[in-house]
Amino acid sequence: MTNILASLNCRDEHHLIIGVSNVATLRINSILDAGAIPILFTESGEVSKVEESEKLKTITGKFEFDTIRQLLISEGRAEVDFIVDRVFVALPMSQARLKKSIYDYCKKNRIPINTSDSPDLSTFTLLSTFTSGDFQMGVTTSGKGCKLASRIKRELTNALPANIGDICDKIGDLRKKIQEEDNLELEDLKNSDHFHSIGEHDEDAINTSKLNALVEEFNMTQEQKKLQRTRWLSQVVEYFPLNTLGELSLDDLTSAFHEYKAGAAETDEPEKKKQKVVDSKKGSISLVGSGPGSVSLLTIGALQAIHNADLILADKLVPQQVLDIIPKKRTKLFIARKFPGNAERAQQELLSMGLEALLRGQKVVRLKQGDPYIFGRGGEEYNYFSERGFTPVVLPGITSALAAPVLTNIPATHRDVADQVLICTGTGRRGALPNLPEFVKSRTTVFLMALHRVVDLIPKLIERDWDPKLPAAIIERASCPDQRIVRTTIENVAKAVEACGSRPPGLLVTGYACDVIFKHNSETSEPWVIEEGCETANSTHLEPFLKLVSSYNPEDISKPSIHQTPPPEPLATS
């Protein structure tokens, strides 16, 4: 059974530490760092073992229960009737009976207590922590660790950006400035959806389906416009690499926003930019599919294009492990600002940036999640650049529509079950609901860009005679370490999304093929089953290969010499 983990505001509280040891000294320092007041009770001969501090109050006496009980109800703050706020017991094992008495008294009187090396005599335990500025990370093994929590903490810490504290400060400052500028006051929001989404910005909140809720870009309500930058910030935090967040500024977040308000972003460029470009130093553009997420599913061609690029224009859905292989010193990375209500203008922004770089003779890579031509607007971008004199090279990627079912043990085709596969979208142009397919029993249907509007989508499918009991699977972040599968039936898809939250990007697979390997019976089991993680997501074994690809230069390889050996002399015949 797991416990509730919490970050406690202990400022000005009075904490009683009973006994002196190395761990007691650590507790005192932690209490001081948290802004609380430590009160040390120990026997007179032990005081010299503790470093002096102006804020540390020391009381000496014998370790007797009556004495300690009196301290518990007299050394606290006046506002809580002098009862101490928290107790830390650091007594040796020989004091087992006394420790048990202290614990029983504290528990009865609801005083939080921690007893060193005795989880059974504690109402709370401390975590192995890492701190950088306002960022804190804690690890616990619920008392089973034997230094394991500390080891895990070190491993996790090494995986974090060095400036993680600055990142927290940056995002906090941005959120505060946005709220101040947009006047997000409670009174203005009490009748809005935002008001009813209480707690969605708490640190233990999950991403609900509202993270990617449909916003009609050209038909937004006043409330949607008012909250637009706040929603954009939420999406930036969810999609952008952590290293990038530390460099984010309010101008970065608001430039597209102000362009939208002023109507500065045009759907077409001036006619002079459409003219064919004839230049001896002509740039080049590649439309590159990055696959569903894992570096192991990138093609060699995609890796080569990434390492040769001067500018990479990436979709916001391209995961960090792919962005991490981009050369940081010589390649500029720009991530699409396709946030709710800004998709069309953000697309035009990418196209304009790509064209400007091409005119400067640069190598441009338009990096897309999945495959460029599977709902990736690859055809539109191909025509855009070719009309302006730059014919793109298109490098296919493994589309999540086909990879995700494989990674989750769903054979999209299976004899006597599914003889066809259909890939379709759940969101049409400008947010409209697309023309939905009819139900075919022998078909596996994969819906992309659909999870944010399943509440509207599923009833429409059932209206078209889709079987409500049809097996379905919600697959999120396919091939990534945090991959998640929710197996259910289509009648329960919307409820599952609301209950489990959102972990974009995700897709919906429907059809009886979903039950070929994993058989889910909603009549006798839970309405949905959740599976976490992906066994094939770890790409550390690819590091030597990635280094080889990144250092490869075709010009450094000389052509092999061709040696021709003359044919042997014919044998003499008699």
Secondary structure, 3 states (H helix, E strand, C coil): CCCCCCCCCCCCCEEEEECCCHHHHHHHHHHHHCCCEEEEEECHHHHHHCCCCCCCEEEECCCCHHHHHHHHCCCCCHHHCCCCCEEEECCCHHHHHHHHHHHHHHHHCCCCEEECCCHHHCCCCCCEEEEECCEEEEECCCCCCCCHHHHHHHHHHHCCCCCHHHHHHHHHHHHHHHHHHHCCCHHHHCCCHHHHCCCCCCCCCCCCHHHHCCCCCCCCCHHHHHCHHHHHHHHHHHHCCHHHHCCCCHHHHHHHHHHHHHCCCCCCCCHHHHCCCCCCCCCEEEEEECECCCHHHCCHHHHHHHHHCCEEEECCCCCHHHHCCCCCCCCEEEECCCCCCCHHHHHHHHHHHHHHHHHCCCEEEEEECECCCCCCCHHHHHHHHHHCCCCCEEECCCCHHHHHHHHCCCCCCECCCECEEEEEECCCHHHCCCCCCCCCCCEEEEEECCHHHHHHHHHHHHHCCCCCCCEEEEEECCCCCCCEEEEEEHHHHHHHHHHHCCCCCEEEEECHHHHCCCCCCCCCCCCCEEEECCCCCCCHHHHHHHHHHHHCCHHHCCCCCCCCCCCCCCCCCC
